[in-house]
């Protein structure tokens, strides 16, 4: 079976490293990714939820900030949990293997 996701977009918020109860570092991020096509004169954007672990989380939080372009390679996984009412909830999330630099927001602003 093959489960590989590769996409490029912009980070929507500043990144914060957290730790699991076992002390494993992780960092959640959302990436805004424009679709390749225009529908009714509007280009749609998807906001993809991602999670980085261990050294990748520390690297991401140190080197990336809101507005930075990033290319992500990872695998798509289903995140399942129980809400406060005991209902089962789920969402798809990209478990990040690698992040690659794109153009930073500062570099983009300097071009103008």
C-alpha positions as CSV (number, residue, x, y, z in Angstrom):
1,X,0.0,0.0,0.0
2,X,1.1,3.6,-0.7
3,X,0.3,6.5,1.5
4,X,2.3,9.6,0.5
5,X,1.1,13.2,0.6
6,X,3.1,16.0,-0.9
7,X,1.9,19.6,-1.1
8,X,3.0,23.2,-0.9
9,X,1.3,26.1,0.8
10,X,1.6,28.8,3.5
11,X,1.6,28.3,7.2
12,X,-1.5,29.9,8.8
13,X,-0.2,30.5,12.3
14,X,3.0,30.7,14.4
15,X,4.1,27.3,15.5
16,X,4.4,26.1,19.1
17,X,6.1,23.0,20.4
18,X,4.2,20.9,22.9
19,X,5.0,17.7,24.7
20,X,3.0,14.5,25.2
21,X,2.8,13.2,28.7
22,X,5.7,10.9,27.8
23,X,7.8,13.9,26.9
24,X,7.7,13.5,23.1
25,X,7.8,16.9,21.3
26,X,5.1,17.7,18.7
27,X,3.9,20.6,16.8
28,X,0.5,21.1,15.0
29,X,0.2,23.3,12.0
30,X,-2.3,24.3,9.3
31,X,-1.2,24.9,5.7
32,X,-3.3,26.9,3.3
33,X,-3.1,25.3,-0.2
34,X,-4.7,26.8,-3.2
35,X,-6.4,24.5,-5.7
36,X,-5.2,24.4,-9.2
37,X,-8.4,25.5,-10.8
38,X,-10.8,28.4,-10.6
39,X,-14.5,27.8,-10.0
40,X,-17.0,30.7,-10.7
41,X,-14.0,33.1,-10.9
42,X,-12.8,32.1,-7.4
43,X,-9.8,30.0,-6.6
44,X,-10.6,27.8,-3.6
45,X,-8.1,27.2,-0.7
46,X,-7.9,24.1,1.4
47,X,-6.6,24.3,5.0
48,X,-4.7,21.1,5.7
49,X,-4.1,20.0,9.3
50,X,-0.6,18.6,9.9
51,X,1.4,17.3,12.8
52,X,5.2,17.1,13.2
53,X,7.0,14.9,15.8
54,X,10.3,15.0,17.7
55,X,13.2,16.7,15.9
56,X,11.0,17.7,13.0
57,X,8.7,19.5,15.4
58,X,11.6,21.4,17.0
59,X,13.0,22.3,13.5
60,X,9.6,23.5,12.2
61,X,8.9,25.7,15.2
62,X,12.4,27.2,15.1
63,X,12.6,27.9,11.4
64,X,9.0,28.5,10.2
65,X,6.5,31.2,11.0
66,X,3.0,32.3,9.9
67,X,2.9,33.2,6.2
68,X,6.0,31.2,5.3
69,X,5.7,28.9,2.2
70,X,6.5,25.3,3.0
71,X,6.5,22.1,1.1
72,X,5.4,19.1,3.1
73,X,5.9,15.4,2.6
74,X,4.1,13.0,4.9
75,X,1.3,10.5,5.1
76,X,-2.5,11.0,5.5
77,X,-3.9,9.5,8.7
78,X,-7.3,9.4,10.4
79,X,-7.3,11.1,13.9
80,X,-10.1,9.6,16.0
81,X,-11.1,10.8,19.5
82,X,-14.1,11.0,21.8
83,X,-15.6,14.5,22.5
84,X,-16.8,15.7,25.9
85,X,-20.2,14.1,25.2
86,X,-18.7,10.7,24.4
87,X,-19.3,10.9,20.6
88,X,-16.7,9.6,18.3
89,X,-15.1,12.3,16.1
90,X,-12.5,12.0,13.4
91,X,-10.6,14.1,10.9
92,X,-7.9,13.5,8.4
93,X,-4.4,14.8,9.3
94,X,-1.0,14.8,7.6
95,X,1.7,13.2,9.7
96,X,4.7,15.1,8.5
97,X,7.9,13.3,7.5
98,X,9.8,16.3,6.0
99,X,9.3,20.1,5.7
100,X,11.1,22.0,3.0
101,X,11.7,25.8,2.8
102,X,9.7,27.8,0.3
103,X,9.7,31.6,0.1
104,X,9.4,33.4,3.4
105,X,6.8,36.1,4.0
106,X,9.6,38.5,4.6
107,X,11.3,37.7,1.3
108,X,8.0,38.1,-0.5
109,X,7.4,41.5,1.1
110,X,11.0,42.6,0.2
111,X,10.2,41.9,-3.5
112,X,7.4,44.4,-3.6
